[in-house]
Amino acid sequence: MIDPGEIHEGMTVRDGTGRKLGTVENVGTTHFELGQGSPARREYAVQFHRVARVQGADIYLTPTHPPLPPEEEPPPRRA
């Protein structure tokens, strides 16, 4: 189990293969909020027990059911 004190706003959240899912928007007592987009267009609550490891500024999640949030989409390109 990870130490929830290691998780801070702004960290990058990744799945087990390293794909970026989003960033930590807020940290609660039992979970953190995963935001996708800038500013966040979608948010997901992720329970701390779903964290496999914290490595530097990255959080890696374990594959569980229900599935993880989808990969973060890149921002739209401006013409």
mmCIF file of the N, C-alpha and C atoms, coordinates in Angstrom:
data_MODEL
# 
_entry.id   MODEL 
# 
loop_
_atom_site.group_PDB 
_atom_site.id 
_atom_site.type_symbol 
_atom_site.label_atom_id 
_atom_site.label_alt_id 
_atom_site.label_comp_id 
_atom_site.label_asym_id 
_atom_site.label_entity_id 
_atom_site.label_seq_id 
_atom_site.pdbx_PDB_ins_code 
_atom_site.Cartn_x 
_atom_site.Cartn_y 
_atom_site.Cartn_z 
_atom_site.occupancy 
_atom_site.B_iso_or_equiv 
_atom_site.pdbx_formal_charge 
_atom_site.auth_seq_id 
_atom_site.auth_comp_id 
_atom_site.auth_asym_id 
_atom_site.auth_atom_id 
_atom_site.pdbx_PDB_model_num 
ATOM 1   N N  . MET A 1 1  ? 0.844   -1.184 0.000   1.00 0.00 ? 1  MET A N  1 
ATOM 2   C CA . MET A 1 1  ? 0.000   0.000  0.000   1.00 0.00 ? 1  MET A CA 1 
ATOM 3   C C  . MET A 1 1  ? 0.886   1.242  0.000   1.00 0.00 ? 1  MET A C  1 
ATOM 4   N N  . ILE A 1 2  ? 0.455   2.240  -0.721  1.00 0.00 ? 2  ILE A N  1 
ATOM 5   C CA . ILE A 1 2  ? 1.216   3.486  -0.801  1.00 0.00 ? 2  ILE A CA 1 
ATOM 6   C C  . ILE A 1 2  ? 0.847   4.397  0.356   1.00 0.00 ? 2  ILE A C  1 
ATOM 7   N N  . ASP A 1 3  ? 1.685   5.371  0.591   1.00 0.00 ? 3  ASP A N  1 
ATOM 8   C CA . ASP A 1 3  ? 1.410   6.392  1.599   1.00 0.00 ? 3  ASP A CA 1 
ATOM 9   C C  . ASP A 1 3  ? 0.660   7.521  0.901   1.00 0.00 ? 3  ASP A C  1 
ATOM 10  N N  . PRO A 1 4  ? -0.605  7.786  1.259   1.00 0.00 ? 4  PRO A N  1 
ATOM 11  C CA . PRO A 1 4  ? -1.366  8.855  0.603   1.00 0.00 ? 4  PRO A CA 1 
ATOM 12  C C  . PRO A 1 4  ? -0.673  10.216 0.681   1.00 0.00 ? 4  PRO A C  1 
ATOM 13  N N  . GLY A 1 5  ? 0.232   10.394 1.643   1.00 0.00 ? 5  GLY A N  1 
ATOM 14  C CA . GLY A 1 5  ? 0.966   11.644 1.750   1.00 0.00 ? 5  GLY A CA 1 
ATOM 15  C C  . GLY A 1 5  ? 1.912   11.886 0.585   1.00 0.00 ? 5  GLY A C  1 
ATOM 16  N N  . GLU A 1 6  ? 2.178   10.831 -0.207  1.00 0.00 ? 6  GLU A N  1 
ATOM 17  C CA . GLU A 1 6  ? 3.041   10.961 -1.390  1.00 0.00 ? 6  GLU A CA 1 
ATOM 18  C C  . GLU A 1 6  ? 2.313   11.584 -2.571  1.00 0.00 ? 6  GLU A C  1 
ATOM 19  N N  . ILE A 1 7  ? 0.984   11.656 -2.506  1.00 0.00 ? 7  ILE A N  1 
ATOM 20  C CA . ILE A 1 7  ? 0.181   12.121 -3.636  1.00 0.00 ? 7  ILE A CA 1 
ATOM 21  C C  . ILE A 1 7  ? -0.161  13.592 -3.450  1.00 0.00 ? 7  ILE A C  1 
ATOM 22  N N  . HIS A 1 8  ? 0.144   14.384 -4.495  1.00 0.00 ? 8  HIS A N  1 
ATOM 23  C CA . HIS A 1 8  ? -0.057  15.834 -4.445  1.00 0.00 ? 8  HIS A CA 1 
ATOM 24  C C  . HIS A 1 8  ? -0.729  16.316 -5.719  1.00 0.00 ? 8  HIS A C  1 
ATOM 25  N N  . GLU A 1 9  ? -1.405  17.442 -5.632  1.00 0.00 ? 9  GLU A N  1 
ATOM 26  C CA . GLU A 1 9  ? -2.025  18.050 -6.810  1.00 0.00 ? 9  GLU A CA 1 
ATOM 27  C C  . GLU A 1 9  ? -0.976  18.313 -7.875  1.00 0.00 ? 9  GLU A C  1 
ATOM 28  N N  . GLY A 1 10 ? -1.358  18.097 -9.130  1.00 0.00 ? 10 GLY A N  1 
ATOM 29  C CA . GLY A 1 10 ? -0.468  18.350 -10.254 1.00 0.00 ? 10 GLY A CA 1 
ATOM 30  C C  . GLY A 1 10 ? 0.330   17.150 -10.711 1.00 0.00 ? 10 GLY A C  1 
ATOM 31  N N  . MET A 1 11 ? 0.324   16.051 -9.933  1.00 0.00 ? 11 MET A N  1 
ATOM 32  C CA . MET A 1 11 ? 1.072   14.859 -10.347 1.00 0.00 ? 11 MET A CA 1 
ATOM 33  C C  . MET A 1 11 ? 0.400   14.236 -11.567 1.00 0.00 ? 11 MET A C  1 
ATOM 34  N N  . THR A 1 12 ? 1.188   13.557 -12.402 1.00 0.00 ? 12 THR A N  1 
ATOM 35  C CA . THR A 1 12 ? 0.664   12.874 -13.576 1.00 0.00 ? 12 THR A CA 1 
ATOM 36  C C  . THR A 1 12 ? 0.208   11.477 -13.181 1.00 0.00 ? 12 THR A C  1 
ATOM 37  N N  . VAL A 1 13 ? -0.984  11.094 -13.638 1.00 0.00 ? 13 VAL A N  1 
ATOM 38  C CA . VAL A 1 13 ? -1.540  9.767  -13.354 1.00 0.00 ? 13 VAL A CA 1 
ATOM 39  C C  . VAL A 1 13 ? -1.432  8.932  -14.618 1.00 0.00 ? 13 VAL A C  1 
ATOM 40  N N  . ARG A 1 14 ? -0.875  7.724  -14.472 1.00 0.00 ? 14 ARG A N  1 
ATOM 41  C CA . ARG A 1 14 ? -0.660  6.825  -15.613 1.00 0.00 ? 14 ARG A CA 1 
ATOM 42  C C  . ARG A 1 14 ? -1.245  5.448  -15.323 1.00 0.00 ? 14 ARG A C  1 
ATOM 43  N N  . ASP A 1 15 ? -1.551  4.722  -16.386 1.00 0.00 ? 15 ASP A N  1 
ATOM 44  C CA . ASP A 1 15 ? -1.961  3.332  -16.190 1.00 0.00 ? 15 ASP A CA 1 
ATOM 45  C C  . ASP A 1 15 ? -0.704  2.476  -16.038 1.00 0.00 ? 15 ASP A C  1 
ATOM 46  N N  . GLY A 1 16 ? -0.850  1.185  -15.907 1.00 0.00 ? 16 GLY A N  1 
ATOM 47  C CA . GLY A 1 16 ? 0.283   0.293  -15.690 1.00 0.00 ? 16 GLY A CA 1 
ATOM 48  C C  . GLY A 1 16 ? 1.279   0.254  -16.826 1.00 0.00 ? 16 GLY A C  1 
ATOM 49  N N  . THR A 1 17 ? 0.853   0.635  -18.040 1.00 0.00 ? 17 THR A N  1 
ATOM 50  C CA . THR A 1 17 ? 1.758   0.631  -19.191 1.00 0.00 ? 17 THR A CA 1 
ATOM 51  C C  . THR A 1 17 ? 2.410   1.983  -19.425 1.00 0.00 ? 17 THR A C  1 
ATOM 52  N N  . GLY A 1 18 ? 2.035   2.978  -18.611 1.00 0.00 ? 18 GLY A N  1 
ATOM 53  C CA . GLY A 1 18 ? 2.646   4.305  -18.745 1.00 0.00 ? 18 GLY A CA 1 
ATOM 54  C C  . GLY A 1 18 ? 1.834   5.319  -19.513 1.00 0.00 ? 18 GLY A C  1 
ATOM 55  N N  . ARG A 1 19 ? 0.657   4.921  -20.036 1.00 0.00 ? 19 ARG A N  1 
ATOM 56  C CA . ARG A 1 19 ? -0.187  5.880  -20.762 1.00 0.00 ? 19 ARG A CA 1 
ATOM 57  C C  . ARG A 1 19 ? -0.712  6.928  -19.798 1.00 0.00 ? 19 ARG A C  1 
ATOM 58  N N  . LYS A 1 20 ? -0.667  8.193  -20.198 1.00 0.00 ? 20 LYS A N  1 
ATOM 59  C CA . LYS A 1 20 ? -1.150  9.277  -19.349 1.00 0.00 ? 20 LYS A CA 1 
ATOM 60  C C  . LYS A 1 20 ? -2.672  9.274  -19.308 1.00 0.00 ? 20 LYS A C  1 
ATOM 61  N N  . LEU A 1 21 ? -3.218  9.242  -18.080 1.00 0.00 ? 21 LEU A N  1 
ATOM 62  C CA . LEU A 1 21 ? -4.661  9.286  -17.890 1.00 0.00 ? 21 LEU A CA 1 
ATOM 63  C C  . LEU A 1 21 ? -5.138  10.671 -17.504 1.00 0.00 ? 21 LEU A C  1 
ATOM 64  N N  . GLY A 1 22 ? -4.244  11.491 -16.928 1.00 0.00 ? 22 GLY A N  1 
ATOM 65  C CA . GLY A 1 22 ? -4.611  12.835 -16.507 1.00 0.00 ? 22 GLY A CA 1 
ATOM 66  C C  . GLY A 1 22 ? -3.722  13.297 -15.373 1.00 0.00 ? 22 GLY A C  1 
ATOM 67  N N  . THR A 1 23 ? -4.206  14.258 -14.589 1.00 0.00 ? 23 THR A N  1 
ATOM 68  C CA . THR A 1 23 ? -3.431  14.791 -13.471 1.00 0.00 ? 23 THR A CA 1 
ATOM 69  C C  . THR A 1 23 ? -4.278  14.833 -12.210 1.00 0.00 ? 23 THR A C  1 
ATOM 70  N N  . VAL A 1 24 ? -3.606  14.852 -11.073 1.00 0.00 ? 24 VAL A N  1 
ATOM 71  C CA . VAL A 1 24 ? -4.292  14.941 -9.791  1.00 0.00 ? 24 VAL A CA 1 
ATOM 72  C C  . VAL A 1 24 ? -4.806  16.363 -9.617  1.00 0.00 ? 24 VAL A C  1 
ATOM 73  N N  . GLU A 1 25 ? -6.115  16.504 -9.442  1.00 0.00 ? 25 GLU A N  1 
ATOM 74  C CA . GLU A 1 25 ? -6.738  17.811 -9.272  1.00 0.00 ? 25 GLU A CA 1 
ATOM 75  C C  . GLU A 1 25 ? -6.950  18.152 -7.805  1.00 0.00 ? 25 GLU A C  1 
ATOM 76  N N  . ASN A 1 26 ? -7.229  17.140 -6.983  1.00 0.00 ? 26 ASN A N  1 
ATOM 77  C CA . ASN A 1 26 ? -7.520  17.357 -5.572  1.00 0.00 ? 26 ASN A CA 1 
ATOM 78  C C  . ASN A 1 26 ? -7.239  16.059 -4.827  1.00 0.00 ? 26 ASN A C  1 
ATOM 79  N N  . VAL A 1 27 ? -6.796  16.151 -3.579  1.00 0.00 ? 27 VAL A N  1 
ATOM 80  C CA . VAL A 1 27 ? -6.500  14.961 -2.776  1.00 0.00 ? 27 VAL A CA 1 
ATOM 81  C C  . VAL A 1 27 ? -7.418  14.959 -1.564  1.00 0.00 ? 27 VAL A C  1 
ATOM 82  N N  . GLY A 1 28 ? -8.144  13.851 -1.386  1.00 0.00 ? 28 GLY A N  1 
ATOM 83  C CA . GLY A 1 28 ? -9.033  13.682 -0.239  1.00 0.00 ? 28 GLY A CA 1 
ATOM 84  C C  . GLY A 1 28 ? -8.423  12.730 0.778   1.00 0.00 ? 28 GLY A C  1 
ATOM 85  N N  . THR A 1 29 ? -9.249  12.254 1.689   1.00 0.00 ? 29 THR A N  1 
ATOM 86  C CA . THR A 1 29 ? -8.751  11.348 2.727   1.00 0.00 ? 29 THR A CA 1 
ATOM 87  C C  . THR A 1 29 ? -8.717  9.898  2.276   1.00 0.00 ? 29 THR A C  1 
ATOM 88  N N  . THR A 1 30 ? -9.567  9.508  1.318   1.00 0.00 ? 30 THR A N  1 
ATOM 89  C CA . THR A 1 30 ? -9.610  8.124  0.843   1.00 0.00 ? 30 THR A CA 1 
ATOM 90  C C  . THR A 1 30 ? -9.347  7.995  -0.650  1.00 0.00 ? 30 THR A C  1 
ATOM 91  N N  . HIS A 1 31 ? -9.283  9.122  -1.352  1.00 0.00 ? 31 HIS A N  1 
ATOM 92  C CA . HIS A 1 31 ? -9.137  9.098  -2.806  1.00 0.00 ? 31 HIS A CA 1 
ATOM 93  C C  . HIS A 1 31 ? -8.530  10.419 -3.287  1.00 0.00 ? 31 HIS A C  1 
ATOM 94  N N  . PHE A 1 32 ? -8.221  10.444 -4.585  1.00 0.00 ? 32 PHE A N  1 
ATOM 95  C CA . PHE A 1 32 ? -7.843  11.701 -5.224  1.00 0.00 ? 32 PHE A CA 1 
ATOM 96  C C  . PHE A 1 32 ? -8.701  11.869 -6.464  1.00 0.00 ? 32 PHE A C  1 
ATOM 97  N N  . GLU A 1 33 ? -8.819  13.101 -6.930  1.00 0.00 ? 33 GLU A N  1 
ATOM 98  C CA . GLU A 1 33 ? -9.596  13.384 -8.132  1.00 0.00 ? 33 GLU A CA 1 
ATOM 99  C C  . GLU A 1 33 ? -8.660  13.474 -9.320  1.00 0.00 ? 33 GLU A C  1 
ATOM 100 N N  . LEU A 1 34 ? -8.942  12.658 -10.321 1.00 0.00 ? 34 LEU A N  1 
ATOM 101 C CA . LEU A 1 34 ? -8.174  12.619 -11.558 1.00 0.00 ? 34 LEU A CA 1 
ATOM 102 C C  . LEU A 1 34 ? -8.877  13.515 -12.558 1.00 0.00 ? 34 LEU A C  1 
ATOM 103 N N  . GLY A 1 35 ? -8.209  14.567 -13.010 1.00 0.00 ? 35 GLY A N  1 
ATOM 104 C CA . GLY A 1 35 ? -8.782  15.474 -13.994 1.00 0.00 ? 35 GLY A CA 1 
ATOM 105 C C  . GLY A 1 35 ? -8.178  15.225 -15.360 1.00 0.00 ? 35 GLY A C  1 
ATOM 106 N N  . GLN A 1 36 ? -9.010  15.336 -16.379 1.00 0.00 ? 36 GLN A N  1 
ATOM 107 C CA . GLN A 1 36 ? -8.542  15.180 -17.755 1.00 0.00 ? 36 GLN A CA 1 
ATOM 108 C C  . GLN A 1 36 ? -8.831  16.459 -18.514 1.00 0.00 ? 36 GLN A C  1 
ATOM 109 N N  . GLY A 1 37 ? -7.812  16.958 -19.194 1.00 0.00 ? 37 GLY A N  1 
ATOM 110 C CA . GLY A 1 37 ? -7.937  18.192 -19.956 1.00 0.00 ? 37 GLY A CA 1 
ATOM 111 C C  . GLY A 1 37 ? -7.429  19.367 -19.147 1.00 0.00 ? 37 GLY A C  1 
ATOM 112 N N  . SER A 1 38 ? -7.273  20.488 -19.803 1.00 0.00 ? 38 SER A N  1 
ATOM 113 C CA . SER A 1 38 ? -6.783  21.682 -19.115 1.00 0.00 ? 38 SER A CA 1 
ATOM 114 C C  . SER A 1 38 ? -7.560  22.886 -19.626 1.00 0.00 ? 38 SER A C  1 
ATOM 115 N N  . PRO A 1 39 ? -8.429  23.479 -18.870 1.00 0.00 ? 39 PRO A N  1 
ATOM 116 C CA . PRO A 1 39 ? -8.817  23.050 -17.529 1.00 0.00 ? 39 PRO A CA 1 
ATOM 117 C C  . PRO A 1 39 ? -9.575  21.724 -17.593 1.00 0.00 ? 39 PRO A C  1 
ATOM 118 N N  . ALA A 1 40 ? -9.680  21.047 -16.458 1.00 0.00 ? 40 ALA A N  1 
ATOM 119 C CA . ALA A 1 40 ? -10.269 19.703 -16.426 1.00 0.00 ? 40 ALA A CA 1 
ATOM 120 C C  . ALA A 1 40 ? -11.683 19.696 -17.009 1.00 0.00 ? 40 ALA A C  1 
ATOM 121 N N  . ARG A 1 41 ? -11.874 18.890 -18.044 1.00 0.00 ? 41 ARG A N  1 
ATOM 122 C CA . ARG A 1 41 ? -13.191 18.723 -18.657 1.00 0.00 ? 41 ARG A CA 1 
ATOM 123 C C  . ARG A 1 41 ? -13.926 17.551 -18.029 1.00 0.00 ? 41 ARG A C  1 
ATOM 124 N N  . ARG A 1 42 ? -13.154 16.576 -17.529 1.00 0.00 ? 42 ARG A N  1 
ATOM 125 C CA . ARG A 1 42 ? -13.733 15.399 -16.877 1.00 0.00 ? 42 ARG A CA 1 
ATOM 126 C C  . ARG A 1 42 ? -12.937 15.117 -15.619 1.00 0.00 ? 42 ARG A C  1 
ATOM 127 N N  . GLU A 1 43 ? -13.613 14.613 -14.592 1.00 0.00 ? 43 GLU A N  1 
ATOM 128 C CA . GLU A 1 43 ? -12.941 14.241 -13.356 1.00 0.00 ? 43 GLU A CA 1 
ATOM 129 C C  . GLU A 1 43 ? -13.429 12.883 -12.896 1.00 0.00 ? 43 GLU A C  1 
ATOM 130 N N  . TYR A 1 44 ? -12.527 12.110 -12.320 1.00 0.00 ? 44 TYR A N  1 
ATOM 131 C CA . TYR A 1 44 ? -12.823 10.790 -11.794 1.00 0.00 ? 44 TYR A CA 1 
ATOM 132 C C  . TYR A 1 44 ? -12.266 10.695 -10.378 1.00 0.00 ? 44 TYR A C  1 
ATOM 133 N N  . ALA A 1 45 ? -12.979 10.026 -9.481  1.00 0.00 ? 45 ALA A N  1 
ATOM 134 C CA . ALA A 1 45 ? -12.473 9.754  -8.138  1.00 0.00 ? 45 ALA A CA 1 
ATOM 135 C C  . ALA A 1 45 ? -11.707 8.437  -8.197  1.00 0.00 ? 45 ALA A C  1 
ATOM 136 N N  . VAL A 1 46 ? -10.461 8.453  -7.749  1.00 0.00 ? 46 VAL A N  1 
ATOM 137 C CA . VAL A 1 46 ? -9.620  7.254  -7.751  1.00 0.00 ? 46 VAL A CA 1 
ATOM 138 C C  . VAL A 1 46 ? -9.252  6.927  -6.307  1.00 0.00 ? 46 VAL A C  1 
ATOM 139 N N  . GLN A 1 47 ? -9.666  5.762  -5.843  1.00 0.00 ? 47 GLN A N  1 
ATOM 140 C CA . GLN A 1 47 ? -9.360  5.325  -4.486  1.00 0.00 ? 47 GLN A CA 1 
ATOM 141 C C  . GLN A 1 47 ? -7.862  5.025  -4.360  1.00 0.00 ? 47 GLN A C  1 
ATOM 142 N N  . PHE A 1 48 ? -7.287  5.336  -3.201  1.00 0.00 ? 48 PHE A N  1 
ATOM 143 C CA . PHE A 1 48 ? -5.856  5.120  -2.994  1.00 0.00 ? 48 PHE A CA 1 
ATOM 144 C C  . PHE A 1 48 ? -5.442  3.666  -3.212  1.00 0.00 ? 48 PHE A C  1 
ATOM 145 N N  . HIS A 1 49 ? -6.322  2.695  -2.924  1.00 0.00 ? 49 HIS A N  1 
ATOM 146 C CA . HIS A 1 49 ? -5.938  1.292  -3.093  1.00 0.00 ? 49 HIS A CA 1 
ATOM 147 C C  . HIS A 1 49 ? -5.709  0.914  -4.558  1.00 0.00 ? 49 HIS A C  1 
ATOM 148 N N  . ARG A 1 50 ? -6.105  1.780  -5.497  1.00 0.00 ? 50 ARG A N  1 
ATOM 149 C CA . ARG A 1 50 ? -5.871  1.511  -6.921  1.00 0.00 ? 50 ARG A CA 1 
ATOM 150 C C  . ARG A 1 50 ? -4.484  1.961  -7.390  1.00 0.00 ? 50 ARG A C  1 
ATOM 151 N N  . VAL A 1 51 ? -3.714  2.585  -6.494  1.00 0.00 ? 51 VAL A N  1 
ATOM 152 C CA . VAL A 1 51 ? -2.373  3.053  -6.848  1.00 0.00 ? 51 VAL A CA 1 
ATOM 153 C C  . VAL A 1 51 ? -1.378  1.898  -6.683  1.00 0.00 ? 51 VAL A C  1 
ATOM 154 N N  . ALA A 1 52 ? -0.670  1.581  -7.762  1.00 0.00 ? 52 ALA A N  1 
ATOM 155 C CA . ALA A 1 52 ? 0.345   0.527  -7.717  1.00 0.00 ? 52 ALA A CA 1 
ATOM 156 C C  . ALA A 1 52 ? 1.645   1.063  -7.144  1.00 0.00 ? 52 ALA A C  1 
ATOM 157 N N  . ARG A 1 53 ? 2.036   2.263  -7.609  1.00 0.00 ? 53 ARG A N  1 
ATOM 158 C CA . ARG A 1 53 ? 3.278   2.860  -7.120  1.00 0.00 ? 53 ARG A CA 1 
ATOM 159 C C  . ARG A 1 53 ? 3.313   4.347  -7.458  1.00 0.00 ? 53 ARG A C  1 
ATOM 160 N N  . VAL A 1 54 ? 4.153   5.053  -6.707  1.00 0.00 ? 54 VAL A N  1 
ATOM 161 C CA . VAL A 1 54 ? 4.430   6.461  -6.981  1.00 0.00 ? 54 VAL A CA 1 
ATOM 162 C C  . VAL A 1 54 ? 5.905   6.519  -7.338  1.00 0.00 ? 54 VAL A C  1 
ATOM 163 N N  . GLN A 1 55 ? 6.192   7.092  -8.501  1.00 0.00 ? 55 GLN A N  1 
ATOM 164 C CA . GLN A 1 55 ? 7.567   7.164  -8.987  1.00 0.00 ? 55 GLN A CA 1 
ATOM 165 C C  . GLN A 1 55 ? 7.829   8.595  -9.429  1.00 0.00 ? 55 GLN A C  1 
ATOM 166 N N  . GLY A 1 56 ? 8.570   9.339  -8.610  1.00 0.00 ? 56 GLY A N  1 
ATOM 167 C CA . GLY A 1 56 ? 8.820   10.745 -8.910  1.00 0.00 ? 56 GLY A CA 1 
ATOM 168 C C  . GLY A 1 56 ? 7.515   11.513 -8.879  1.00 0.00 ? 56 GLY A C  1 
ATOM 169 N N  . ALA A 1 57 ? 7.194   12.192 -9.982  1.00 0.00 ? 57 ALA A N  1 
ATOM 170 C CA . ALA A 1 57 ? 5.952   12.972 -10.078 1.00 0.00 ? 57 ALA A CA 1 
ATOM 171 C C  . ALA A 1 57 ? 4.855   12.197 -10.796 1.00 0.00 ? 57 ALA A C  1 
ATOM 172 N N  . ASP A 1 58 ? 5.039   10.870 -10.946 1.00 0.00 ? 58 ASP A N  1 
ATOM 173 C CA . ASP A 1 58 ? 4.062   10.038 -11.640 1.00 0.00 ? 58 ASP A CA 1 
ATOM 174 C C  . ASP A 1 58 ? 3.418   9.039  -10.687 1.00 0.00 ? 58 ASP A C  1 
ATOM 175 N N  . ILE A 1 59 ? 2.119   8.832  -10.878 1.00 0.00 ? 59 ILE A N  1 
ATOM 176 C CA . ILE A 1 59 ? 1.356   7.842  -10.127 1.00 0.00 ? 59 ILE A CA 1 
ATOM 177 C C  . ILE A 1 59 ? 0.932   6.772  -11.121 1.00 0.00 ? 59 ILE A C  1 
ATOM 178 N N  . TYR A 1 60 ? 1.234   5.514  -10.826 1.00 0.00 ? 60 TYR A N  1 
ATOM 179 C CA . TYR A 1 60 ? 0.858   4.393  -11.688 1.00 0.00 ? 60 TYR A CA 1 
ATOM 180 C C  . TYR A 1 60 ? -0.265  3.616  -11.019 1.00 0.00 ? 60 TYR A C  1 
ATOM 181 N N  . LEU A 1 61 ? -1.353  3.383  -11.759 1.00 0.00 ? 61 LEU A N  1 
ATOM 182 C CA . LEU A 1 61 ? -2.511  2.685  -11.231 1.00 0.00 ? 61 LEU A CA 1 
ATOM 183 C C  . LEU A 1 61 ? -2.480  1.212  -11.606 1.00 0.00 ? 61 LEU A C  1 
ATOM 184 N N  . THR A 1 62 ? -3.095  0.390  -10.757 1.00 0.00 ? 62 THR A N  1 
ATOM 185 C CA . THR A 1 62 ? -3.225  -1.033 -11.047 1.00 0.00 ? 62 THR A CA 1 
ATOM 186 C C  . THR A 1 62 ? -4.452  -1.250 -11.918 1.00 0.00 ? 62 THR A C  1 
ATOM 187 N N  . PRO A 1 63 ? -4.400  -2.230 -12.807 1.00 0.00 ? 63 PRO A N  1 
ATOM 188 C CA . PRO A 1 63 ? -5.599  -2.545 -13.595 1.00 0.00 ? 63 PRO A CA 1 
ATOM 189 C C  . PRO A 1 63 ? -6.608  -3.253 -12.695 1.00 0.00 ? 63 PRO A C  1 
ATOM 190 N N  . THR A 1 64 ? -7.819  -2.721 -12.616 1.00 0.00 ? 64 THR A N  1 
ATOM 191 C CA . THR A 1 64 ? -8.869  -3.293 -11.780 1.00 0.00 ? 64 THR A CA 1 
ATOM 192 C C  . THR A 1 64 ? -10.199 -3.195 -12.496 1.00 0.00 ? 64 THR A C  1 
ATOM 193 N N  . HIS A 1 65 ? -11.204 -3.736 -11.882 1.00 0.00 ? 65 HIS A N  1 
ATOM 194 C CA . HIS A 1 65 ? -12.563 -3.626 -12.406 1.00 0.00 ? 65 HIS A CA 1 
ATOM 195 C C  . HIS A 1 65 ? -13.368 -2.810 -11.415 1.00 0.00 ? 65 HIS A C  1 
ATOM 196 N N  . PRO A 1 66 ? -14.100 -1.790 -11.825 1.00 0.00 ? 66 PRO A N  1 
ATOM 197 C CA . PRO A 1 66 ? -14.292 -1.368 -13.198 1.00 0.00 ? 66 PRO A CA 1 
ATOM 198 C C  . PRO A 1 66 ? -13.000 -0.841 -13.807 1.00 0.00 ? 66 PRO A C  1 
ATOM 199 N N  . PRO A 1 67 ? -12.965 -0.780 -15.140 1.00 0.00 ? 67 PRO A N  1 
ATOM 200 C CA . PRO A 1 67 ? -11.736 -0.348 -15.803 1.00 0.00 ? 67 PRO A CA 1 
ATOM 201 C C  . PRO A 1 67 ? -11.329 1.069  -15.432 1.00 0.00 ? 67 PRO A C  1 
ATOM 202 N N  . LEU A 1 68 ? -10.072 1.370  -15.697 1.00 0.00 ? 68 LEU A N  1 
ATOM 203 C CA . LEU A 1 68 ? -9.530  2.705  -15.453 1.00 0.00 ? 68 LEU A CA 1 
ATOM 204 C C  . LEU A 1 68 ? -10.175 3.715  -16.390 1.00 0.00 ? 68 LEU A C  1 
ATOM 205 N N  . PRO A 1 69 ? -10.082 5.004  -16.062 1.00 0.00 ? 69 PRO A N  1 
ATOM 206 C CA . PRO A 1 69 ? -10.578 6.021  -16.996 1.00 0.00 ? 69 PRO A CA 1 
ATOM 207 C C  . PRO A 1 69 ? -9.827  5.918  -18.326 1.00 0.00 ? 69 PRO A C  1 
ATOM 208 N N  . PRO A 1 70 ? -10.437 6.415  -19.395 1.00 0.00 ? 70 PRO A N  1 
ATOM 209 C CA . PRO A 1 70 ? -9.753  6.374  -20.692 1.00 0.00 ? 70 PRO A CA 1 
ATOM 210 C C  . PRO A 1 70 ? -8.516  7.263  -20.696 1.00 0.00 ? 70 PRO A C  1 
ATOM 211 N N  . GLU A 1 71 ? -7.646  7.007  -21.657 1.00 0.00 ? 71 GLU A N  1 
ATOM 212 C CA . GLU A 1 71 ? -6.441  7.829  -21.815 1.00 0.00 ? 71 GLU A CA 1 
ATOM 213 C C  . GLU A 1 71 ? -6.844  9.275  -22.069 1.00 0.00 ? 71 GLU A C  1 
ATOM 214 N N  . GLU A 1 72 ? -6.059  10.201 -21.532 1.00 0.00 ? 72 GLU A N  1 
ATOM 215 C CA . GLU A 1 72 ? -6.345  11.616 -21.728 1.00 0.00 ? 72 GLU A CA 1 
ATOM 216 C C  . GLU A 1 72 ? -6.172  11.978 -23.198 1.00 0.00 ? 72 GLU A C  1 
ATOM 217 N N  . GLU A 1 73 ? -7.120  12.745 -23.723 1.00 0.00 ? 73 GLU A N  1 
ATOM 218 C CA . GLU A 1 73 ? -7.042  13.188 -25.115 1.00 0.00 ? 73 GLU A CA 1 
ATOM 219 C C  . GLU A 1 73 ? -6.201  14.455 -25.187 1.00 0.00 ? 73 GLU A C  1 
ATOM 220 N N  . PRO A 1 74 ? -5.384  14.591 -26.229 1.00 0.00 ? 74 PRO A N  1 
ATOM 221 C CA . PRO A 1 74 ? -4.607  15.823 -26.349 1.00 0.00 ? 74 PRO A CA 1 
ATOM 222 C C  . PRO A 1 74 ? -5.531  17.019 -26.576 1.00 0.00 ? 74 PRO A C  1 
ATOM 223 N N  . PRO A 1 75 ? -5.091  18.222 -26.198 1.00 0.00 ? 75 PRO A N  1 
ATOM 224 C CA . PRO A 1 75 ? -5.942  19.402 -26.414 1.00 0.00 ? 75 PRO A CA 1 
ATOM 225 C C  . PRO A 1 75 ? -6.183  19.622 -27.900 1.00 0.00 ? 75 PRO A C  1 
ATOM 226 N N  . PRO A 1 76 ? -7.340  20.193 -28.259 1.00 0.00 ? 76 PRO A N  1 
ATOM 227 C CA . PRO A 1 76 ? -7.608  20.450 -29.683 1.00 0.00 ? 76 PRO A CA 1 
ATOM 228 C C  . PRO A 1 76 ? -6.605  21.448 -30.243 1.00 0.00 ? 76 PRO A C  1 
ATOM 229 N N  . ARG A 1 77 ? -6.255  21.237 -31.495 1.00 0.00 ? 77 ARG A N  1 
ATOM 230 C CA . ARG A 1 77 ? -5.313  22.155 -32.159 1.00 0.00 ? 77 ARG A CA 1 
ATOM 231 C C  . ARG A 1 77 ? -6.051  23.379 -32.639 1.00 0.00 ? 77 ARG A C  1 
ATOM 232 N N  . ARG A 1 78 ? -5.400  24.512 -32.473 1.00 0.00 ? 78 ARG A N  1 
ATOM 233 C CA . ARG A 1 78 ? -5.999  25.756 -32.950 1.00 0.00 ? 78 ARG A CA 1 
ATOM 234 C C  . ARG A 1 78 ? -5.539  26.016 -34.370 1.00 0.00 ? 78 ARG A C  1 
ATOM 235 N N  . ALA A 1 79 ? -6.449  26.515 -35.167 1.00 0.00 ? 79 ALA A N  1 
ATOM 236 C CA . ALA A 1 79 ? -6.121  26.776 -36.574 1.00 0.00 ? 79 ALA A CA 1 
ATOM 237 C C  . ALA A 1 79 ? -5.394  28.085 -36.747 1.00 0.00 ? 79 ALA A C  1 
# 
